[in-house]
Amino acid sequence: MESLDLTGQYNTTLTPEELAAYKAWLAQLSAFKGRDVSGDTFDYDLAGAFKAGETPDARGHLDDRFKKPNHMTFSQESIYSGSDPMTAGGQWLPHRPGRWDFQASPANLRSHGRAALEDYFRRVEPNSHLYMPDWRSLAVMQGR
């Protein structure tokens, strides 16, 4: 299952004056992460993060606020998360100090499928447990 490309959607608009500073911010973020991050607009509103003054954490991650609905860990903390099961993001759950688990939403499962989510968490979030939506959430999503 391939994730929907949302590069052209869910992007914060920047003024011409903000654009030069945004490009410099992207260059700094790319240098920090050791790769060109401009392609991350596929599943993250980088312009929104820039405009909000976000800085990456020690791992190079930005927070969930600007994750797009096709991001693997699209969560309720995103400004793009809706209130119904079709558009609501998953939920990060505190597990113990320094560790968070993720309760996937029906929208996460619909966007990526179980196998892709499990693979992502195995590779990228090995210290987090992934919980899948229960059957009641899936029934709502499927209109039953």
N, C-alpha and C positions, 0 to 999 in steps of 0.2 A: 504494500500500500504506500503510495507516494504522497507526501504532504503537499497541500495546495500552496502555490506560490502567491504570497500576498505582498510582494515587493511594491506594487503600485497602489496598495490600499492601507488604511489605518496608519497614515503618516501625518505627523504634525507639520503644519505649514510654517515655513520660515520666511522672514522678510529678506530682501536683498542684503541688507546690512548684517543680518544674522548669518547669512550663508558663508561668508569668509571665515568667521569664527567657528562655525560648525565644521568646515573642512579642516581647520587646524585641530579641532577637538578630535575628529576622526583619525587624523594622522597620529596624534598622541596616543589614542586608544589602540590603534593598530600597532604602534611601536611597543606599547606596554604588553599587548597580547602576543606579539611576534608574528602577526599575520595581518593581511588586509581585512578589516572588519566591515568594509562598505557593503559587502554582499549579505551581511546579517540583516539587512532591511527585508529580507525574505520572510522573517518571522519576528522581527523586533523593530519598534518605532524608535530608531536611533535619534532622529531629529527631536522627538519628544523628550528623550533622556537628556540630550544636550540642552534643550531649552529649560528643563527643570533643574539643571546644574548637577546632574548625577555624576558620580565618579565610581569607577570599578572597585570591587572589594579585592582582597589579597589574591583571590583566584582569577581575577579579571572579569568577574560577572557583574552585570548591572542588575538592579532589582526587578521585581516582577511587574512594576507599574506600567511598563510600556511593551509587555509581551503581546504579540498578536495572537488571534485565535488558533493559528496553526503551529504555534511553538509547542514543543514537547511538554513543557511544564507550564503551559498557559494556566493561570490561576485566577481565583476570585480577586486577587490583589491588582489585577490588570484593569486599567481604565476601560478596556474593551470587553470585559466580562459582563454578560447580561444576567438577568435574574431567572431565566427559564433554563431547563436542562439542555436545550439545544445550543445555547450560547454561553452558559455559565462555565467558568474555568474550574479547574480542580482546586484542592485545598491543601496547603502545607500544614502539617500537624506537628507540634512539638513532641519529640520523643524522649529526649534527655538532653542535658546541656550540650550544645554544640552539634546536635543531630536533629534533623527534621525528616519526617516521612511525608509522602504525597498520596492523597486520596484523589485518584483520577476522577474526572467527571464524565458523564456520557459524551460530552463534546470532545474531550481528549481522546476517548476511545473511538469515536466516530472519525476523528481526523487522522488517527495514526494506526489504530488496531492494537490488539493486545500484544502481539509478538514484537512490534516495533517499540512500544512503550517499555516492555520488559527488557529488550536489548539496550535501549537508551539508558535505563536506570542501572543496568549491569555495568555499562561502560563509563557513564558520565556521573552518575550519582550513586556510587557503590556503598556509601554509608547511609543511604536513605532506603526505606522500604516503600514499595509501590503497592497501594491498595487499589483494586479495581472497583468500578461502580457495582452496586448490588443489582439484582435482577429487577427490583421495583423501579429503579432509576432508568434502566434500559427499556422497560415496558413503557414508561412515560415517553421516552425519546422516540419509540417506535409507534406511538399513538394507540397503545392498547389500554 
